[in-house]
Amino acid sequence: MNNFALKLFAEADGIDVTPLPSVTNNLIPNIMQIVFGLLGSIAVVIIIIAGFQYVLSQGSPEKTSKAKNTILYAVIGLVVCVSGVTIVSFVTGKL
C-alpha cells in the first residue's frame, strides 16, 4: 500500500497524520560539524606547538624528529577532519 492510501485510511479513522517537526534532520550533521571543528582546531594548535618545538630543538636530531613527526600526524588529523566534514556534508546533501 502506498503512502497516499495509508494517509486516507488514517484520516478516515480520525488519526492526525500531520508530520512531526523535523528536529533531527539537521541535528546529527550539526553535531558532526562541531566535533570536526573542535578536532580541527586542536590539530592546528598541535601544529603550532610542534612548530615551536621544531624551532627550539637547537639541531638535536631526537627533538627535531619528534617535532616533525608531531607535525606530520597533526596534518594527517587535520586532513581527516576536513574529509569528515566534506563526507558528512555530501551525505546530508548540504554540499
MARVO-117195 format. One record per residue (C-alpha): residue in three letters; x, y, z. Coordinates in pm, whole numbers, plus 50000, padded with zeros to 5 digits. Example, Ala and Ser with C-alpha at 12.3 -4.5 7.8 and 13.67 -1.06 7.14 Angstrom:
REM MARVO-117195
ALA512304955050780
SER513674989450714
REM end
This chain:
REM MARVO-117195
MET500005000050000
ASN501375034249916
ASN501625064150149
PHE498605081049996
ALA496345051450072
LEU497695048850426
LYS497045085850476
LEU493455082350351
PHE492775053050585
ALA494345071350879
GLU492265102650814
ALA489145081350782
ASP489865066651127
GLY490335101451273
ILE494075098451320
ASP496075130451283
VAL498675124351013
THR500415157851008
PRO504145152051005
LEU506125158251319
PRO508575187151314
SER511865175951172
VAL514275184151452
THR516685155551386
ASN517235163451018
ASN519975188351099
LEU520935176051445
ILE523465149351351
PRO525195169951078
ASN525405199651316
ILE526915178151590
MET529395163451342
GLN530345198451220
ILE531025209251579
VAL533045177951659
PHE535135180551342
GLY535585217951401
LEU536905211651752
LEU539195183851634
GLY540485205551350
SER541185234051592
ILE543065210551822
ALA545125198151524
VAL546055234051433
VAL547115241351792
ILE549225209551796
ILE550865220151467
ILE551735254051619
ILE553155238251936
ALA555185213151731
GLY556465241751517
PHE557775259051828
GLN559345226251939
TYR561005222951599
VAL562385258251613
LEU563595254051971
SER565125219651912
GLN568545235751855
GLY569505209851596
SER569075180051826
PRO568175150751598
GLU565815134851852
LYS563885166751922
THR563765176251554
SER562495141751457
LYS559865142151731
ALA558635176751623
LYS558505166351255
ASN556505135251340
THR554125155351555
ILE553545179951270
LEU553035151251024
TYR550465133851243
ALA548655166151319
VAL548425174250947
ILE547075139250883
GLY544495145251156
LEU543565178551000
VAL543095161950661
VAL540885135450823
CYS538775162850987
VAL538335181850662
SER537505149450481
GLY534985140650750
VAL533225174150720
THR533135170350343
ILE531745134950360
VAL529085144350617
SER528085174650409
PHE527915153450095
VAL525865125850257
THR523395150150413
GLY523045168950084
LYS524435201950202
LEU527435202949971
REM end
